[in-house]
Amino acid sequence: MSYDRYLAICNPLRYSSLMSHRVCVKLIAISWLLALSVTSVVVFSVATQEFCNQNTINHFFCDLFPLLELSCSDTSLAWILAITLSFLLTVFPFIFIIGSYICIAHEILKIVSNTGRQKAFSTCSSHLAVVSIFYGTLIVTYVVPTRNQSQNISKHLSLSYTVVTPFINPLIYSLKSTDIKNALKNIMQ
């Protein structure tokens, strides 16, 4: 979405030629292939672990780090692999998204009219809010985990990116609608 917004604001006249159906299909295919390949690596690293009698995970779902804590074998290589993959799959896309929004902000500041600037900013603000919440909790949970990190903190952060973000996503995007804004104003009064 950040690439789409970048093209729409920074290259509006070339948008339809740069963001064609073919490009969309390629972006989707790359996302799916990357996700499936990373998932298979993670599954293989967990499948090679040896587990003892304890089979209760102190988590809301079967997450990688709590699962590795149940292992009886040496998990140091699996931890290094998991943190490396987490870094690559969260920090780099987040940097790419933030970089595209910096370019967008630079272009928005060049717009002369206040209404034009406000419309361009409102186009991007919803996505940027959702991305910040999602990637912020992912980075804290997976990129900088410590073995003595509180289980409760990890569990609640995982709820943030698995439940809260998808829940507030439609709310954030619908706040751009004037009908929704007016309905909220009527409820608040």
ABEGO torsion letter per residue (X at the ends): XAAAAAAAAABAAAAAAABBAAAAAAAAAAAAAAAAAAAAAAAAAAAABBBBABABBBBABBBAAAAAAABABBAAAAAAAAAAAAAAAAAAAAAAAAAAAAAAAAAAAABABAAAAAAAAAAAAAAAAAAAAAAAAAAAAAAABBAABBAAAAAAAAAAAAAAAAAAAAAAAAAABAAAAAAAAAAAX
